[in-house]
Amino acid sequence: MPRWAAQVHDVLGEQIEALRGHSWPSAARKPVADLVEEMEDAREQWSKASEAGDVDTCSTHYEKAYAYVDGPATVTARKALGLATTPPSFDDSESGNSEVEV
């Protein structure tokens, strides 16, 4: 998992850079900036997970990082941009396929 966590860390860096480099409508600037801040916090946790020397430490940082996924800042930014705000629901009876609004 450390290698995967390092990859997530790197991809988040790319996403943060892309979000910062885009011009956002005035109503979305603060929500997107708040999202970027949370992504930076998550990125730090992914870095710690990638450097963890044991499974428990890695899992602790993974859980902290994953807590940001679809969190309040994500929903607020998506709402400000006119995007869907309802995270997909996954039912155990589904065969792994889900329809996601984007």
Secondary structure, DSSP 8 states (H G I E B T S, - for coil): -HHHHHHHHHHHHHHHHHHHTS---HHHHHHHHHHHHHHHHHHHHHHHHHH-SSHHHHHHHHHHHHTTTT-HHHHHHHHHTT---------TTS-S------
